[in-house]
Amino acid sequence: MAEVNDSRGLDTADAVVAELDRLYRGEIERLQAAFRRFEAGDLQGRVRATYPRVRLTVTDDDVGPLSSGAFGFADEPGAYEGTFTRIDLFTSHLTKQFAAILENHRRPLEVGLSELPIPLPFAFPDGMSVGDGFDAAAMTRLKRHFDMPSLRVMDDCIVNGEIGHAPGDAQPLALFTAPRIDYSLHRLRHYCGTAPEHFQNFVLFTNYQVYVDGFIQRGEELVRDPASGYTAFVEPGDRVLRSDGTAVGAPAARTPQMPAYHLVRDGHQGITMVNIGVGPSNAKTITDHVAVLRPNAWLMLGHCAGLRNMQRLGDYVLAHAYHRDDHVLDDDLPVWVPIPALAEVQLALEQAVADVTGLDAVGVKRIMRTGTVASTDNRNWELRDQREPDRALSLSRAIALDMESATVAANGFRMRVPYGTLLCVSDKPLHGELKLPGMADDFYRRQVAQHLDIGFRAMEILSALPPEKLHSRKLRSFSEVPLQ
């Protein structure tokens, strides 16, 4: 990206964030005003607004063992640039990140406007509405006046480590460009039915509506409990239940594809649950977009096929490795890349099982196994000739099989978001115990409430950890961007 004049050198995180916010608001307000003139037929010429950017310059003297953390420093000398959007949504995160950078490198950050255009639809965070009669001809005229979204600047080259640098080029400062973030914020509203600002820092993914039903019941009870610390419960349609029992807004008229529910705490320290549906494609889709919010952790709570004869229906599986046969991330993260277990997440999940069940260490081992979880993109894998899958599962030492967990974990690894998986055995097809309607109903009644309790408890444990402890250095690449 070319260097832009009129930048300001700022040496406090609060000042950097305030200047980014001022620049961003000014640019989108100018675009919004121009669009109103366009609708009124009173716009002449082309209007362009650009994203604000931050530039960090690191010299040879600044590089060294600056930090034992996972973010906030550059690994090598040079210039680093990043573009930013929706500063209101990321104020706390950016303030923490810039404070770490300033502390480690002890030199001002340059803040100004970039040359990267803000696409017109992204100037309307709640969605751009147009008047009646806005047809294809009007859209053609619109493109003459405004920049529109471009896939060339909305890819995942940075997180995938595919950015090439010519001598003198600035390196990325952050994992995502501003238009990539804007794109995902709009996709989250589309898929989940709630505004992105409602998402919390601790995210539970599930593939069963019965878990969502339990989350709704639990969330509404906790919001009404003044001792819980939760201040609101938000459901699709942005209906908000407040702690005083009053509700604002109406539920969504139609259930979105992957509905999200948010149990809100101050500072986004609450819990979000998303029903991602079935399959690795959905799991990748939603995690691709939630990742731009930079959550502190996400966990998969779901059901699985138990693969060992000693397992019983209702037992838990804590994944410490993944056999990836889901394929949706093969081009972004080859299957030979190991997905490590993150100690803080594993310990939180194990402790949560003990806390909720009241069992000692020996008792926990009776109801939970730790091992490899295999994920497949074939829901009817049981109908294949079992010699091939049996051998692959046996060689991998897998103890459970599902369709989403490896994708959720692998995308957490790729996107530098702490991840974990706790599954519940709902059937044992290799041992003749298939998931049938009557058995499933009984299973749900017995286990879902407890499994959900464990997910809540794990998130409470993780939320008590300092963020710098939770964000593992295991997720850093060789030459990582400073801002995570």
C-alpha positions in Angstrom: 0.0 0.0 0.0 1.4 3.4 -0.9 2.3 5.8 1.9 -0.2 8.5 2.6 0.6 12.1 3.8 -1.1 13.9 6.7 -0.6 11.1 9.2 -0.1 11.8 12.9 2.4 10.2 15.1 0.7 9.1 18.4 2.2 7.5 21.4 -0.7 6.3 23.5 -3.2 3.6 22.6 -6.2 5.7 23.6 -5.0 8.5 21.2 -4.5 6.0 18.3 -8.0 4.5 18.7 -9.6 7.9 19.1 -7.9 9.2 15.9 -8.9 6.0 14.0 -12.5 6.5 15.1 -12.5 10.2 14.1 -11.2 9.4 10.6 -13.5 6.5 10.1 -16.6 8.3 11.1 -15.8 11.3 8.9 -15.3 9.0 5.9 -18.4 7.0 6.2 -20.5 10.0 7.0 -19.3 11.6 3.8 -20.3 8.5 1.8 -23.7 8.3 3.5 -24.4 12.0 2.6 -23.3 11.4 -1.0 -25.6 8.4 -1.3 -28.5 10.5 -0.1 -27.7 13.0 -2.9 -27.5 10.2 -5.4 -31.0 9.0 -4.4 -32.2 12.5 -4.8 -30.7 12.7 -8.3 -28.3 15.5 -7.1 -24.9 13.8 -7.2 -22.2 14.9 -9.6 -18.9 13.1 -10.2 -17.3 10.3 -8.3 -17.1 10.1 -4.5 -14.4 8.1 -2.8 -13.8 7.6 0.9 -10.9 5.5 2.3 -10.2 3.5 5.4 -8.0 4.8 8.2 -4.7 3.1 8.6 -2.0 2.6 11.2 1.7 2.4 10.3 4.4 0.9 12.6 8.1 1.3 11.7 10.5 -1.1 13.4 14.3 -0.7 13.2 17.0 -3.2 13.9 17.3 -1.8 17.4 13.7 -2.6 18.1 13.8 -6.3 17.3 14.7 -8.8 20.0 13.1 -10.9 22.8 10.6 -8.1 23.4 7.7 -10.1 24.7 6.8 -13.5 26.1 3.2 -13.0 24.9 1.4 -14.0 21.7 0.8 -10.5 20.3 2.0 -6.9 20.4 5.4 -7.0 18.7 7.0 -7.4 15.3 9.5 -10.2 14.7 11.7 -8.3 12.2 12.5 -4.7 11.2 10.5 -2.9 8.6 7.3 -1.1 8.1 3.9 -2.6 9.0 0.5 -1.2 7.9 -3.1 -2.1 8.6 -6.4 -0.7 7.7 -9.3 -0.5 10.2 -13.1 -0.3 10.3 -15.9 -0.2 12.8 -13.7 1.3 15.5 -16.7 1.4 17.9 -16.9 -2.4 17.8 -13.2 -3.0 18.4 -12.3 -0.2 20.8 -11.4 -2.4 23.7 -9.5 -5.0 21.6 -7.6 -2.3 19.6 -6.7 -0.4 22.7 -5.1 -3.5 24.3 -3.3 -4.4 21.2 -1.9 -1.0 20.4 -0.9 -0.6 24.1 1.2 -3.8 23.8 2.8 -2.6 20.5 3.7 0.8 22.0 5.1 -0.7 25.1 7.3 -3.2 23.2 8.6 -0.9 20.5 8.5 2.4 22.3 8.0 4.5 19.2 4.8 6.4 18.0 2.3 4.9 15.6 1.4 6.8 12.5 -2.3 7.2 12.0 -3.9 8.6 8.8 -6.0 7.7 5.8 -5.0 4.9 3.5 -5.6 4.7 -0.2 -7.9 1.6 0.2 -11.5 2.6 -0.7 -14.4 2.0 1.5 -17.1 0.3 -0.6 -20.4 2.1 -0.4 -22.4 -0.8 1.1 -19.8 -1.0 4.0 -20.6 2.6 4.9 -23.9 1.3 6.2 -23.2 -1.1 9.1 -26.8 -2.0 9.5 -27.3 -2.6 5.8 -27.8 -0.3 2.9 -31.5 0.2 2.0 -32.5 1.7 -1.3 -35.8 3.2 -2.5 -38.4 1.5 -4.7 -37.5 1.3 -8.3 -33.8 0.7 -7.7 -33.2 -1.5 -10.7 -30.2 -2.7 -12.7 -29.9 0.6 -14.5 -29.7 2.4 -11.1 -27.1 0.0 -9.9 -25.0 0.7 -13.0 -25.2 4.4 -12.3 -24.3 3.8 -8.7 -21.1 2.1 -9.7 -20.1 5.2 -11.7 -20.2 7.3 -8.5 -19.0 4.9 -5.8 -16.6 2.1 -5.1 -18.2 -1.3 -4.6 -16.8 -4.4 -2.8 -13.9 -6.1 -4.5 -12.8 -9.7 -3.8 -9.2 -8.7 -4.5 -8.9 -7.1 -1.1 -11.1 -9.4 0.9 -9.2 -12.7 0.8 -7.4 -14.6 3.6 -3.9 -14.3 2.3 -2.6 -12.8 5.5 -4.0 -15.5 7.9 -2.9 -18.2 5.4 0.7 -16.8 5.2 0.5 -16.2 1.5 1.5 -12.6 1.4 4.6 -11.9 -0.7 6.7 -8.8 0.0 8.8 -6.9 -2.5 11.7 -4.9 -0.9 10.4 -1.7 0.5 6.7 -2.9 0.8 5.0 -2.5 4.1 4.1 -5.8 5.8 0.6 -6.5 7.3 0.0 -5.1 10.7 -3.1 -7.2 11.4 -4.6 -10.5 10.3 -7.4 -8.9 8.3 -7.9 -5.9 6.0 -10.7 -3.5 6.8 -12.9 -4.6 3.9 -12.4 -8.3 4.8 -13.7 -7.4 8.3 -16.6 -5.4 6.9 -17.6 -8.3 4.6 -17.7 -10.7 7.6 -19.6 -8.3 9.8 -22.3 -8.1 7.1 -22.3 -11.9 6.7 -22.7 -12.5 10.4 -25.9 -10.4 10.4 -27.1 -12.4 7.4 -26.3 -15.9 8.7 -27.0 -15.4 12.4 -29.8 -12.8 12.4 -28.2 -10.5 15.0 -26.0 -7.5 14.7 -22.3 -8.3 15.2 -22.0 -5.9 18.1 -24.0 -8.4 20.2 -21.4 -11.2 19.8 -19.5 -12.0 23.0 -15.9 -13.0 23.5 -16.7 -16.6 24.4 -18.5 -18.5 21.7 -20.2 -21.9 21.9 -20.9 -23.7 18.6 -23.4 -26.5 18.5 -25.1 -28.6 15.8 -28.4 -29.4 17.7 -31.4 -27.1 18.3 -32.0 -28.8 21.7 -28.8 -27.2 23.0 -30.0 -23.8 21.8 -33.4 -24.4 23.5 -31.5 -25.0 26.8 -29.2 -22.0 26.2 -32.3 -19.7 25.7 -33.9 -21.0 28.9 -30.6 -20.7 30.9 -29.9 -17.3 29.4 -33.2 -15.8 30.3 -33.0 -17.1 33.8 -29.5 -15.7 34.3 -30.4 -12.3 32.9 -33.2 -12.0 35.5 -30.7 -13.0 38.3 -29.0 -9.8 39.5 -26.2 -11.8 41.0 -25.2 -13.5 37.6 -23.4 -10.5 36.2 -25.2 -10.9 32.8 -27.1 -7.8 31.6 -29.1 -8.8 28.6 -30.1 -11.8 26.4 -30.2 -11.2 22.6 -31.9 -13.5 20.0 -32.2 -13.4 16.2 -34.0 -10.2 15.1 -32.0 -8.3 17.8 -34.7 -8.8 20.4 -33.1 -7.8 23.7 -34.3 -9.1 27.0 -33.0 -6.8 29.8 -32.2 -7.6 33.4 -35.4 -5.8 34.6 -37.5 -8.3 32.6 -38.4 -5.9 29.8 -37.8 -6.7 26.2 -37.0 -4.5 23.3 -37.7 -5.5 19.7 -39.3 -8.5 18.2 -37.9 -12.0 17.3 -36.9 -12.6 13.7 -39.9 -13.5 11.5 -37.9 -16.3 10.0 -35.2 -18.4 11.6 -31.8 -17.5 10.0 -29.5 -20.2 8.6 -27.2 -20.3 11.7 -29.1 -18.5 14.5 -27.0 -16.8 17.2 -28.0 -16.1 20.8 -26.0 -13.8 23.1 -25.8 -13.8 26.9 -24.3 -10.3 27.4 -21.9 -9.1 30.0 -20.1 -5.8 30.2 -17.1 -5.6 27.9 -18.4 -8.4 25.7 -17.3 -10.9 28.4 -20.5 -13.0 28.1 -21.3 -16.1 26.0 -22.6 -16.4 22.5 -24.1 -19.7 21.2 -24.5 -20.4 17.4 -26.4 -23.3 16.0 -24.2 -24.0 13.0 -26.3 -26.9 11.6 -24.8 -30.0 10.2 -21.5 -30.4 8.3 -18.0 -29.0 7.9 -19.0 -26.4 5.3 -21.3 -24.6 7.8 -18.6 -24.9 10.4 -16.0 -23.2 8.2 -18.5 -20.6 7.0 -19.4 -19.3 10.4 -15.9 -19.5 11.9 -14.5 -17.6 8.9 -16.7 -14.7 9.9 -16.7 -14.9 13.7 -12.9 -14.9 13.6 -12.8 -11.2 12.6 -14.4 -10.3 15.9 -11.3 -11.7 17.6 -13.1 -13.8 20.3 -11.1 -15.0 23.3 -12.1 -18.6 22.7 -14.6 -20.8 20.9 -15.7 -24.3 21.8 -17.6 -27.0 20.0 -20.4 -28.7 22.0 -22.1 -31.5 20.0 -22.8 -35.1 19.6 -20.5 -37.8 18.2 -20.4 -41.5 17.4 -18.4 -43.3 20.0 -15.9 -45.6 18.3 -14.7 -47.7 21.3 -16.7 -50.6 22.8 -16.0 -49.4 26.3 -17.8 -46.1 25.7 -21.4 -45.7 26.8 -24.1 -43.4 25.4 -23.8 -40.1 27.3 -20.1 -40.4 27.9 -18.0 -37.3 27.1 -15.1 -37.0 24.6 -12.5 -34.3 25.1 -10.6 -33.9 21.9 -6.8 -33.5 22.1 -6.2 -34.3 18.4 -8.1 -34.3 15.2 -8.3 -36.7 12.2 -9.3 -34.3 9.4 -11.4 -36.0 6.8 -13.7 -32.9 6.3 -11.8 -31.5 3.3 -13.3 -27.9 3.4 -10.0 -26.4 4.7 -7.6 -28.5 2.6 -6.6 -25.6 0.3 -6.2 -23.2 3.2 -4.6 -25.5 5.8 -3.2 -28.8 4.5 -4.2 -31.9 6.4 -0.5 -32.6 7.3 -0.6 -29.5 9.6 -1.0 -30.7 13.2 -3.7 -29.0 15.2 -2.4 -28.9 18.8 -4.4 -29.1 21.9 -4.3 -25.8 23.9 -3.5 -26.5 27.5 -5.6 -23.7 29.0 -8.7 -24.8 27.1 -8.2 -28.5 27.8 -7.8 -27.8 31.5 -10.8 -25.6 31.6 -13.0 -28.3 30.0 -11.7 -31.1 32.2 -12.2 -28.9 35.3 -15.7 -28.0 34.1 -16.7 -31.7 33.8 -15.5 -32.3 37.3 -17.2 -29.3 38.7 -20.6 -30.0 37.1 -20.7 -33.8 37.7 -19.2 -33.5 41.2 -16.9 -36.5 40.4 -13.3 -36.9 41.5 -10.5 -37.6 39.0 -11.2 -41.3 38.9 -14.9 -40.7 38.4 -14.3 -38.2 35.6 -12.2 -40.8 33.8 -15.1 -43.2 33.9 -17.4 -40.8 32.0 -14.9 -39.0 29.8 -12.2 -40.1 27.4 -9.5 -37.8 26.0 -8.3 -38.7 22.5 -8.5 -38.1 18.8 -11.8 -37.0 17.2 -12.3 -37.7 13.5 -14.5 -35.4 11.4 -16.0 -36.5 8.1 -17.9 -34.7 5.3 -20.0 -37.8 4.7 -22.9 -38.0 7.1 -23.7 -41.6 6.0 -20.2 -42.9 6.4 -21.7 -45.9 8.2 -23.1 -47.1 4.8 -19.8 -47.5 3.2 -17.7 -50.7 3.1 -16.3 -50.5 6.6 -12.9 -52.0 5.9 -11.5 -48.6 4.7 -13.0 -46.3 7.3 -12.3 -48.8 10.1 -8.6 -49.0 9.2 -8.2 -45.2 8.9 -10.0 -44.6 12.3 -8.0 -47.4 13.9 -4.6 -46.0 12.7 -5.5 -42.5 13.9 -6.5 -44.0 17.3 -9.8 -42.1 17.0 -12.2 -42.5 19.8 -15.1 -40.5 18.3 -16.4 -39.3 15.0 -18.5 -36.2 14.0 -18.8 -33.7 11.1 -17.8 -30.3 12.6 -15.2 -30.5 15.4 -12.0 -30.8 13.3 -13.2 -27.9 11.1 -13.9 -25.6 14.1 -10.6 -26.5 15.7 -8.5 -26.2 12.5 -10.1 -22.8 11.6 -9.4 -21.7 15.2 -5.7 -22.6 14.6 -5.7 -20.9 11.2 -7.4 -17.7 12.5 -5.4 -17.6 15.8 -8.5 -18.1 18.0 -8.2 -20.4 21.0 -10.4 -23.5 20.4 -11.6 -26.7 22.1 -14.0 -29.6 21.7 -16.2 -31.4 24.2 -18.6 -34.0 22.6 -21.2 -36.3 24.0 -21.5 -39.9 22.6 -25.0 -40.2 21.2 -24.6 -43.5 19.3 -22.1 -46.3 18.6 -22.7 -47.5 15.0 -19.7 -49.7 14.9 -21.2 -51.6 17.8 -24.8 -51.8 16.7 -26.1 -48.9 18.8 -27.6 -46.6 16.2 -29.2 -43.3 16.9 -33.0 -44.0 16.7 -35.8 -41.7 17.6 -36.8 -43.2 21.0 -33.2 -43.6 22.1 -32.4 -40.1 21.0 -35.3 -38.6 23.0 -34.2 -40.3 26.2 -30.6 -39.4 25.5 -31.5 -35.7 25.1 -33.4 -35.6 28.3 -30.6 -37.1 30.3 -27.5 -35.5 28.9 -28.1 -32.1 27.2 -28.7 -30.1 30.3 -25.5 -31.4 31.9 -23.5 -31.0 28.8 -24.6 -27.4 28.5 -23.8 -26.8 32.1 -20.3 -28.0 31.4 -20.0 -25.6 28.5 -21.1 -22.7 30.6 -18.7 -23.6 33.4 -15.8 -24.0 31.0 -16.4 -20.5 29.6 -16.5 -19.1 33.1 -13.2 -20.6 33.9 -11.7 -19.3 30.6 -13.1 -15.8 31.1 -11.3 -15.6 34.5 -8.0 -16.0 32.8 -6.0 -13.0 31.6 -6.4 -12.7 27.8 -2.6 -12.8 27.3 -2.5 -16.2 29.1 -5.4 -17.6 27.0 -4.0 -16.5 23.6 -1.4 -19.2 23.1 2.0 -18.7 21.5 1.3 -22.0 19.8 -0.9 -20.1 17.3 1.9 -17.8 16.1 3.5 -18.4 12.7 7.2 -17.8 12.0 6.8 -14.2 11.1 3.5 -13.1 12.7 1.6 -9.9 12.4 2.0 -7.7 15.4 -1.7 -7.1 16.0 -3.7 -10.2 16.8 
